[in-house]
């Protein structure tokens, strides 16, 4: 994370803003061209075999390959991508969000060279944006197909189950693409995941101790407002990976606090 902060200080001013909107605009254009028969999808997909034959322009067209399905599903996919991508950019800033996408892009290109004869989809890059959003905003309620309300953490859980299925039963290309999409997620969230799982495990131990008549104190406390898991048992507490130390924050302050630096 320190390296990320160092890079952001020196390169952050060059990061383009609203990249999500540009990607959706490009994909929409390609979608229309596909539907009109002006171009064929085989002209834009990513294939290392074709790259090695000199078709390097595929590196530029690959991110704009749209979800080819009925227009309603494509619109819904773009709506979700814009909603989640814009939220991540607002939270992280343009530099970190762009870096997240670039890492996913580079990992996907690298995987394509491991299976050069097969075309590679950009769908897993979009899925990594979804997983990042779901990790940061687990209680966000999404109207699935604009009708069915569901918390996004349950959709993310289904996605992880699907990834496990791919890892066990799918071919090597699908496995590698899945691992590539998880790669940028883990680079950004590995420390946060470890800290959260560690403290959730200890929280369960504390609750068990209280049930047995042990320690009646709190375990989690928000560094900003001071509320605890004792005073607010339904509050979700998280630990900030950018603070130097194990500083907990409630749901209202995990994304709205000054990072503690020692």
N, C-alpha and C positions, 0 to 999 in steps of 0.2 A: 504493500500500500504506500510505503514511503517512495518507492520508485515511481508509482503512479502520480503521486503528488508532485514529485520533481519534474516529471514530463509535462504535467498540466501547467505548471508555472511557466515553462519555457515554450510550450507549443500550443497552449490552450487558446490563445488569441487567434490562431489560424484555423480553428475548428469551424466548419460550416454548421449553421443552425437549420433546424427543420428538415433534417435528412429524411425522416420518415415520410414527410409530405412529398419530397422529390421522388423517393422510391415508389410511392403509390401512384404518382403522376406518370412515371415511366412505365410501370406495369399496366396502368390503364391504357396507355397509348399502344403498347404491344398487344394488349387484349383485343382492342378494336381492330388492329391490323391483322391479327390472327383470324378474327371473325369475318373480316372482309376478304380473306384469302390473299392479301397482299404479300405476306411472308408466311413461311412454315416454321413451326416450332423447332424443327431440327436445325434451323439456321441460327438459333440463339442459345440453345442449351449448352451446358459446359461438358466438355469431353476432353480429357487429357490427350487422347489419341489424335483428335483433330487439332488441338493446340500445337502438338509436336509437328503437325503437318503445315504449320504456318498460320492457322486461323486464330491468331492471338486476340482478335477483336471480341472473341467469345468471353474473355475475362471482363469486358465492359458490359456486354449484353446480359450475362448470366444473372446479375442482381435484379434485372427488370423482367425476368421470366414470370408471367402472372399465374395465378391459380386458374387453370383452364377447367372450368366447370360451368354450371349454369350461372347467369348473371347475378341472381339473388345470393348464391353462396359466395361468389367472388366479391360482391359488395360487402357482405357480412365479414369476410376475411380481411378486407381492407379497412373496414371500420374498426375492427379489433386491433389491427396492427397500428393504426393511427392513434387510437386511444391509449394503448400500452406504450408504444414508442415515445409518444409525446410526454407521457407521465414520467418515463425514465429519464428523458432529456431534461425535463424541468427539475427533477430530483438530483440527478448527477451533474448536470451541466452538459453542454454540447460535446466537449472533448471526451469525457468518459463514456458517454453514450456512443459516440462515433467509434471510439476504440473498441468497445464491446462488439459492435457490428463488424469492424474490420478484423478482429481476431476470429470471429465466427466465419467470416468470408475466407480468410487465409487458411484456416484449418480445413474448410470444405474443399478448397482448391488443392491442398496437399493430399487429401483423401482421394481426389479424382486421379492423381498420378499413381496411386496404389492399385486402382482398377481402371486403367486408361481406356479400355475398350467400351466401357459403360457410361452413359450420360448421368450427370449428377444434378439433383434437384436442390433448389435453394430453400425448400420448405423447412428444413431443420434449423436454418438461421432464424426464420420467423418464430419457430417454436422456442428457441432460446430466449427471445424477447418475452414471449409469454411466460416462461418459467421464471425469469427474473422479476417480472411484474408480480406474479403470484407469490413469490417469496417475500417481496417487499410489502405487498398489500394483500395479505391472505384473506381478509374479511371483505374485500371488495365484492359487491353483489352484481352479478352480470345477468342481464335478461337474455337467456339463450334463445337465439332466433327471435329476439324482441318480445318473447312471451314468457318463458319459464325462468323464474328467478333462482339463481344458484350462486353460492359463494365460490369464488375462483380457486380457493385452495383445494376444493374437491375435484375440480377439473384438472388442476395440476397433478393431484394424486393419480387420477386416471391416466394422465400423460406419462407419469413415471412408471406406472404399471405396464403401459404400452411399450415403453422403452425397454423394460425388463423382458417383455415378450420378444421384442426384436433382438435383444442381446442373446437370448437363448435359442430362438427358432429361426431367425432370418439368415439371409446370406451375408457374406463378409462385407459387401459394399454397404448394405443397410446398417450393419453393426458399426462400421467405421464412420459413416455419416452421423449416426446417432451419437457416438463418442465425440465426434468433432463438435457437434452442437452443445454437448454437455461441457466440453472443454472450456469455452469462454465463460459459461456459468460458474464452473468451479474456480476458475481464476479470480473471479470477482467475489465469490461468496463462500469459498472453502472455510476461511477463518470464522466467518459469521455462523456457518452451519455447525462447526465444531463447538464453538462457545455456546450456542443456543441449545444444542443437544446435551452438552455437559450440564448446563444449569437447569434444564428441564428435568434431567434425571435426578439431580440433587433436590429439586423442588418436590418431586414425588416422594423422595426420602423424608424431607421435612414434613410433608403432609401426613405421611405414615407415622412419623414420630408424634405429631400433634394428636392424631387419632388414638395413639397409645397412651396419651396423657403426658407426653414429654414437653419439649420446648414450645412455649406459647407465643414466641416472637415471630417476626417476619423473616422472610428470606430475600425477596426481591424488593428493591426500593428505587424509585425514580430519582435520579441525580438532580433533576430540575425542580420538580414540584414536591417531591418528598413522599408521595403516596406509596403504599406498600401492598404486597399481595395479601397482607393481613387486613388492611383497611378497605381494599378494593379487590376481593377475591376473583371477580370476573374480568379484571383488567389483564391484558396481554403485555408482558414485559419482555423487552429485547435488549441485547447487549451490542453496543456500537463497535464494529471492527476497526474504526478509524481513531478511536480514543486510545490513548496510551494507558492501558490498564483495563480492568473489568468493571466498566461503568454501565449500570442498567438504566433503562428509560422506559416510561410507559408508552402506550400507543400514541398519545398526543405529542410526545416529545422525541421519539426515536429519530424523526427526520427534521426536528426543529430544535436544535441545541448547538452550542458551541463545543467543538471537539476539545477534549482534555488532552493537552500536550505537556509532557514532562521534560 
